[in-house]
Amino acid sequence: MKRVLKYSLLALALLSLAACDGNKRHEPELVSGEIEVSYMKGRWTYISLEDGKVVGTAVLGDEAADAAWAARSDWDIAICDSLIRTNGGTSGPGQGAASSESSASLVPDGYEDIW
């Protein structure tokens, strides 16, 4: 489980480093590293990819904790059992939003050529 989690986090970290400026393509600087995350059943583990560390945890279903984490910007991704949360969209104020939808309407104008 830890190995799968490490590779998943590394892949997400690499994807988060990709940046776009207008219609220009940029090659992201590849950063390697590992973040060791202990599995805690029924608990969200909040991770900062920039700092390369776990910044906290919260019990699954704790609405007060969810609201507090949603207001914070010091985490990028959270994992709980088979669930993943990114800091963006409805999960927080960051720019790391993700969607389970696969629709061209989700691609911002001017970026169609990079997908």
N, C-alpha and C positions, 0 to 999 in steps of 0.2 A: 504494500500500500504506500509506504514512504517513497519508494522508487518512482511509482506512477505519479505521485504528488509532486516530487521534485522535477520530473520531466515536464509535467503540466505547467508548473510555475515558471520554469525556464522558458517554455514556449510562449506563455502569456507575457513574460517580461520582454522577450524579443519583439513580440507584436506591439507592445506598448511603446517601444522605442522608435517605431516607424513614424516619421513626421512628413507632412505634406505642406508645401508652400505654393499656393496657387495651383497651376497645372504642372509644376516642376516635380520631377522625381528625385528623391534623395535616398541615398543608401544609408541605412541606419548604422550607427556605430554599434558593433556587437559587443555586448558585455556578458561575460560568463560569471557564474557564481552559483552558489547553492544556498537555499534557505531551508533549514531543517524545521519541519513542523511536526509536532507530536499530535497524533490522532486523538481527539477527544469526542466520543460519541455524544451527539445532541448539543454540541457547542460550536458556535461560530468562531473561527480563528481569523483575525484581521491582520493582513500582511502589507507592509510597505515595501514595494519593489525598489524604490529609490534608496531607501536605507538598508535594504536587504535583511529585514528582521520582522518578527511577529510583534505587532504593537498592542495586541490585546485579544481578549476572548469575551464571548457573551453566550448565555444560554439560549438555545433555539426557542423561539416563541415568546421571549421576553420583550414585550412591546416598548417598555421604557428604555431598555438597552438599545433596541433597534432604532428608536428615535434619536438617542444620543449619538450612536455611531453614524446615522444618516446626516447629522449636522457637522461631523468632523471631516477634515480634509487630509489627515495624516496617514491614510491607508489607501491601497489601490485595489486589493482583491480580498474577499473573505470566502472561506470554505467551511462547510458544515456537512458532514456525511457525504451525500452525493450532490449537494447544492453548491452553487457558486454565485457570489454577489460581486459586482464591480462598483467602484466608487464613481457613480455618475447615474444619470437618469433618475429613477425613483429610489435608488439606494444611497445616494449621497451627492455632495456638491462638486465632486471631481469631474474630470473629463474622460473617465474610463468606462463610459456606458457601453453596454452590450445588449444584444437583442437576439431572441430565438427566432425571429422572423427572417425569412430569406426572400426579400423583395427589392427590386431595383429602386423602388420609391424611398428606401432607407438610405441610399447613397446620396451624399450632398451634391448639389449642382457643381459641375466642373470636374468631378472626380471619377466619372464613369470610366474613363480610359485606364485607370489604374486597377480596376477590379477585374 
